Amino acid sequence: MARRFGNAKAERHLSAADPRLASIISSAGRCAIKIRDVPFQSLAEAIIYQQLAGAAAEAIYGRFLKIYRGRFPSPGRLIATSDEKLRAAGLSARKAEYLKDLARHIDDGRIKPRLLHSMTDEQVVEELVKVKGIGRWTAEMFLIFCLGRPDVLPVGDLGLRKAIQRTYSLEDLPSEQVMQDIAGPWRPYRSIATWYLWKSLEKFKGIG
C-alpha cells in the first residue's frame, strides 16, 4: 500500500518563503505525495511509462502484468521472460532491453535497493543512470516518489518548467539557472514545492 509524505512544517516554510507559492498551497491544500517504496517495481514502471500517453501506458502495463498472472515479477523472472512475450504485451524492443538491463543490475547486485536509502540524492542518481533507459529525470522521480526525498528539484521536467513560467509570469520557459534561483528559498522542501507547482497545472493525475 502506498504511503504519503508532506507536512505542515514544509507548507508553512514554503508559504512564508514565496508568496506566489503560498497562493497555490492555499488553493491545493495539504501536500500528500504518494510513495511507492518498492525500488525495482518503481523503476520498471517508470521505464514502461516513458514517452507514452496515460491510457496507452496503462494498457501496456496491464498486459505486462498478465504475463505474470497479475503480480509484478522478480528481477530473475523478468530476465527469464522471452523478448517475444514482452513485445506481445506492447513493449518496444528498446524498452524490453531496458527492463532486462535494470533487472540484471539488481539481480547481480550492481544495484542494491536496500542501500539506496542510505545514499545521498546525487549518489542515487549516479547509480541509477548506469542502467540503460534511466536518465536523470527518471532518477529524480524515483528520489521523490520511491525514496520520499524532500528536497529534489527536477529542472529537466517540462511540467515544472511550464508551471514556473506561468506562476512567475515569465516570457519564456525558465532555464535551469532561473529555476535554481527561484527555488532557492524553497530549500529544504523543493520536492514539496515541485508537487504544488505540478498540481497547479491541474493535469498531473495520480500524484496525489
URLIN-V32204 format. One record per residue. N is the residue number from 0. RES is the residue in three letters. PSI is psi in whole degrees, -180 to 180 (NA if undefined). D_LAST is the distance of its C-alpha to the last C-alpha in Angstrom with 2 decimals. Layout:
n->N res->RES psi->PSI d_last->D_LAST
n->N res->RES psi->PSI d_last->D_LAST
This chain:
n->0 res->MET psi->138 d_last->13.91
n->1 res->ALA psi->139 d_last->10.75
n->2 res->ARG psi->176 d_last->10.79
n->3 res->ARG psi->154 d_last->8.62
n->4 res->PHE psi->162 d_last->10.13
n->5 res->GLY psi->138 d_last->10.66
n->6 res->ASN psi->161 d_last->13.71
n->7 res->ALA psi->-34 d_last->15.92
n->8 res->LYS psi->-44 d_last->18.47
n->9 res->ALA psi->-43 d_last->16.36
n->10 res->GLU psi->-39 d_last->15.44
n->11 res->ARG psi->-43 d_last->19.16
n->12 res->HIS psi->-48 d_last->20.33
n->13 res->LEU psi->-39 d_last->18.40
n->14 res->SER psi->-39 d_last->19.43
n->15 res->ALA psi->-32 d_last->22.98
n->16 res->ALA psi->-25 d_last->23.15
n->17 res->ASP psi->103 d_last->22.02
n->18 res->PRO psi->-35 d_last->22.66
n->19 res->ARG psi->-39 d_last->20.82
n->20 res->LEU psi->-35 d_last->17.61
n->21 res->ALA psi->-38 d_last->18.39
n->22 res->SER psi->-41 d_last->18.38
n->23 res->ILE psi->-43 d_last->14.86
n->24 res->ILE psi->-42 d_last->13.67
n->25 res->SER psi->-38 d_last->15.82
n->26 res->SER psi->-41 d_last->14.42
n->27 res->ALA psi->-25 d_last->10.63
n->28 res->GLY psi->-161 d_last->11.09
n->29 res->ARG psi->134 d_last->9.90
n->30 res->CYS psi->135 d_last->7.77
n->31 res->ALA psi->75 d_last->5.80
n->32 res->ILE psi->128 d_last->5.50
n->33 res->LYS psi->128 d_last->6.01
n->34 res->ILE psi->127 d_last->9.74
n->35 res->ARG psi->97 d_last->12.15
n->36 res->ASP psi->54 d_last->15.46
n->37 res->VAL psi->89 d_last->17.82
n->38 res->PRO psi->-51 d_last->19.20
n->39 res->PHE psi->-47 d_last->21.36
n->40 res->GLN psi->-43 d_last->18.93
n->41 res->SER psi->-44 d_last->16.15
n->42 res->LEU psi->-40 d_last->18.85
n->43 res->ALA psi->-42 d_last->20.44
n->44 res->GLU psi->-40 d_last->17.37
n->45 res->ALA psi->-39 d_last->16.97
n->46 res->ILE psi->-45 d_last->20.64
n->47 res->ILE psi->-40 d_last->20.48
n->48 res->TYR psi->-10 d_last->17.78
n->49 res->GLN psi->132 d_last->19.59
n->50 res->GLN psi->30 d_last->21.02
n->51 res->LEU psi->145 d_last->20.10
n->52 res->ALA psi->158 d_last->18.54
n->53 res->GLY psi->-53 d_last->15.76
n->54 res->ALA psi->-43 d_last->18.27
n->55 res->ALA psi->-42 d_last->20.88
n->56 res->ALA psi->-43 d_last->18.75
n->57 res->GLU psi->-40 d_last->17.58
n->58 res->ALA psi->-45 d_last->21.27
n->59 res->ILE psi->-42 d_last->22.57
n->60 res->TYR psi->-40 d_last->20.18
n->61 res->GLY psi->-42 d_last->21.30
n->62 res->ARG psi->-35 d_last->24.90
n->63 res->PHE psi->-46 d_last->24.49
n->64 res->LEU psi->-32 d_last->23.46
n->65 res->LYS psi->-29 d_last->26.40
n->66 res->ILE psi->-32 d_last->28.73
n->67 res->TYR psi->26 d_last->27.85
n->68 res->ARG psi->38 d_last->27.78
n->69 res->GLY psi->-4 d_last->24.03
n->70 res->ARG psi->142 d_last->23.63
n->71 res->PHE psi->134 d_last->22.46
n->72 res->PRO psi->158 d_last->25.73
n->73 res->SER psi->163 d_last->27.06
n->74 res->PRO psi->-43 d_last->28.16
n->75 res->GLY psi->-39 d_last->31.73
n->76 res->ARG psi->-37 d_last->31.10
n->77 res->LEU psi->-42 d_last->29.31
n->78 res->ILE psi->-38 d_last->32.27
n->79 res->ALA psi->-11 d_last->34.64
n->80 res->THR psi->133 d_last->33.05
n->81 res->SER psi->149 d_last->35.23
n->82 res->ASP psi->-32 d_last->34.10
n->83 res->GLU psi->-41 d_last->35.35
n->84 res->LYS psi->-40 d_last->32.86
n->85 res->LEU psi->-40 d_last->29.94
n->86 res->ARG psi->-38 d_last->31.35
n->87 res->ALA psi->-26 d_last->31.82
n->88 res->ALA psi->-9 d_last->28.10
n->89 res->GLY psi->0 d_last->27.61
n->90 res->LEU psi->140 d_last->27.05
n->91 res->SER psi->163 d_last->29.24
n->92 res->ALA psi->-37 d_last->31.96
n->93 res->ARG psi->-43 d_last->30.31
n->94 res->LYS psi->-35 d_last->26.95
n->95 res->ALA psi->-41 d_last->28.99
n->96 res->GLU psi->-44 d_last->30.82
n->97 res->TYR psi->-45 d_last->27.72
n->98 res->LEU psi->-42 d_last->26.31
n->99 res->LYS psi->-34 d_last->29.71
n->100 res->ASP psi->-42 d_last->30.10
n->101 res->LEU psi->-48 d_last->26.87
n->102 res->ALA psi->-41 d_last->28.11
n->103 res->ARG psi->-40 d_last->31.50
n->104 res->HIS psi->-37 d_last->30.24
n->105 res->ILE psi->-42 d_last->28.59
n->106 res->ASP psi->-38 d_last->31.41
n->107 res->ASP psi->3 d_last->34.16
n->108 res->GLY psi->4 d_last->32.54
n->109 res->ARG psi->-34 d_last->32.18
n->110 res->ILE psi->125 d_last->28.53
n->111 res->LYS psi->100 d_last->28.12
n->112 res->PRO psi->-38 d_last->24.46
n->113 res->ARG psi->-21 d_last->25.39
n->114 res->LEU psi->-16 d_last->26.80
n->115 res->LEU psi->-33 d_last->23.83
n->116 res->HIS psi->-28 d_last->22.38
n->117 res->SER psi->-4 d_last->25.63
n->118 res->MET psi->157 d_last->25.77
n->119 res->THR psi->165 d_last->24.98
n->120 res->ASP psi->-47 d_last->22.31
n->121 res->GLU psi->-34 d_last->25.17
n->122 res->GLN psi->-39 d_last->26.84
n->123 res->VAL psi->-45 d_last->23.83
n->124 res->VAL psi->-46 d_last->23.74
n->125 res->GLU psi->-37 d_last->27.51
n->126 res->GLU psi->-46 d_last->27.36
n->127 res->LEU psi->-33 d_last->24.78
n->128 res->VAL psi->-4 d_last->26.34
n->129 res->LYS psi->-18 d_last->29.47
n->130 res->VAL psi->137 d_last->27.94
n->131 res->LYS psi->134 d_last->28.70
n->132 res->GLY psi->-4 d_last->25.79
n->133 res->ILE psi->113 d_last->23.63
n->134 res->GLY psi->-172 d_last->23.80
n->135 res->ARG psi->-41 d_last->22.49
n->136 res->TRP psi->-47 d_last->19.27
n->137 res->THR psi->-41 d_last->18.37
n->138 res->ALA psi->-39 d_last->19.47
n->139 res->GLU psi->-38 d_last->17.34
n->140 res->MET psi->-37 d_last->14.12
n->141 res->PHE psi->-43 d_last->15.49
n->142 res->LEU psi->-42 d_last->16.10
n->143 res->ILE psi->-53 d_last->12.58
n->144 res->PHE psi->-8 d_last->10.68
n->145 res->CYS psi->-48 d_last->13.73
n->146 res->LEU psi->-13 d_last->15.84
n->147 res->GLY psi->35 d_last->13.43
n->148 res->ARG psi->131 d_last->15.81
n->149 res->PRO psi->-11 d_last->15.21
n->150 res->ASP psi->50 d_last->17.64
n->151 res->VAL psi->133 d_last->17.13
n->152 res->LEU psi->99 d_last->17.91
n->153 res->PRO psi->84 d_last->17.74
n->154 res->VAL psi->-17 d_last->20.58
n->155 res->GLY psi->2 d_last->21.02
n->156 res->ASP psi->121 d_last->17.69
n->157 res->LEU psi->-38 d_last->18.70
n->158 res->GLY psi->-43 d_last->15.53
n->159 res->LEU psi->-42 d_last->15.77
n->160 res->ARG psi->-43 d_last->19.48
n->161 res->LYS psi->-40 d_last->19.20
n->162 res->ALA psi->-41 d_last->16.90
n->163 res->ILE psi->-42 d_last->19.42
n->164 res->GLN psi->-45 d_last->22.28
n->165 res->ARG psi->-45 d_last->21.19
n->166 res->THR psi->-36 d_last->20.20
n->167 res->TYR psi->14 d_last->23.42
n->168 res->SER psi->50 d_last->25.62
n->169 res->LEU psi->145 d_last->26.82
n->170 res->GLU psi->-37 d_last->29.32
n->171 res->ASP psi->167 d_last->28.08
n->172 res->LEU psi->139 d_last->25.10
n->173 res->PRO psi->147 d_last->25.22
n->174 res->SER psi->170 d_last->26.99
n->175 res->GLU psi->-41 d_last->25.76
n->176 res->GLN psi->-42 d_last->28.08
n->177 res->VAL psi->-43 d_last->26.87
n->178 res->MET psi->-44 d_last->23.24
n->179 res->GLN psi->-41 d_last->24.51
n->180 res->ASP psi->-46 d_last->26.57
n->181 res->ILE psi->-39 d_last->23.87
n->182 res->ALA psi->-8 d_last->21.49
n->183 res->GLY psi->-49 d_last->24.34
n->184 res->PRO psi->-14 d_last->23.75
n->185 res->TRP psi->-22 d_last->20.08
n->186 res->ARG psi->142 d_last->21.32
n->187 res->PRO psi->38 d_last->20.43
n->188 res->TYR psi->41 d_last->16.78
n->189 res->ARG psi->-27 d_last->16.44
n->190 res->SER psi->-44 d_last->13.25
n->191 res->ILE psi->-41 d_last->11.57
n->192 res->ALA psi->-41 d_last->13.56
n->193 res->THR psi->-44 d_last->12.57
n->194 res->TRP psi->-44 d_last->8.82
n->195 res->TYR psi->-39 d_last->10.15
n->196 res->LEU psi->-38 d_last->12.59
n->197 res->TRP psi->-46 d_last->10.41
n->198 res->LYS psi->-31 d_last->8.66
n->199 res->SER psi->-21 d_last->12.34
n->200 res->LEU psi->-15 d_last->13.24
n->201 res->GLU psi->34 d_last->11.40
n->202 res->LYS psi->6 d_last->11.38
n->203 res->PHE psi->69 d_last->8.60
n->204 res->LYS psi->133 d_last->7.60
n->205 res->GLY psi->-2 d_last->5.58
n->206 res->ILE psi->-1 d_last->3.76
n->207 res->GLY psi->NA d_last->0.00
